């Protein structure tokens, strides 16, 4: 059951990133760009979660997962701050 949930979370974040970035290409609203990049980072985080829990359970990838999540959120935070100027 965990494999299914991890896979669905990964697919959902990839779908959100795809929708945000394709909408950005049409409308050129910069906040959509930063949100799309954030969701790409969250997709990487979900892929690392699958690798951590299912593929390599003996290796602890928690620090790498936390860094990827932090980078994704920092992209969104930068976009929010940058677009208010």
N, C-alpha and C positions, 0 to 999 in steps of 0.2 A: 504494500500500500504506500510506503514511503517513496518508492521509485515513481509511482504515478503522481503523487503530490509534487515532488521535486520537479518532475518533468513538466507538469502543468504550470507551475510557477515560472519556470524558465520560458516556456512558450508564451505565457501571458505577458511577461516583461518584454520579450522580443516583439510581440505584436503591438504593444503600446509604443515601443520605440519606433517601429516602422510607421505606425499611424501618425505619430507626432512629427516625424521627419518628413513624411510625404505631404502632410498639411503645411509644414513650414516651407517646403519647396513651392507650393501653390500661393501661399499668402504672405510669405516673408515676414512673419511675426517672430521676432528674435527669441521671445520667451519659449516658443515652441521648439526652437533649436536647442536651447539649453535643457529643456525638459526631455527632449529626445536623447541627448547625450547622457543625461542622468539615468534614463531607463536602459541605455546600452551598458552603462556601468553596473546597474542592478542585474542585468542579464549575465554579465561576467560574474557577478557575485553568486548568482544562482547556479551557474555552471561550476564554479568552484565548490559550491555546497554539494553538488552531485558528486564531484570528484572526491571531496573530503569524506562524505558519508558512505558512498556506494563503491567507488572504484578503488580508492586507497584508504581503507578505514584505519590502517596502522599508522598512517602519517597524519599529523595534526596540521591542517591548513587553516586553522582559525585566524592566525595573524594576517595571512594573505587575504582571507575573506573580509576581515575587518578593514584592511587598507583599501580594498576595492570598493567597499561600501562607503567609506569615508571619501574617497576620490569622487564617487558618483554624486554624493550629496554636496561636496564642495563645488562641483560643476554647476549644480542647480543653484546653490547659494550665490556663486559668482554671477550667474545669469540674472538672478533676482536683484542683486545690488547694482550690476552694470546697467540694467534696463531702467532703473529709476533715475539715472542721471540725465 
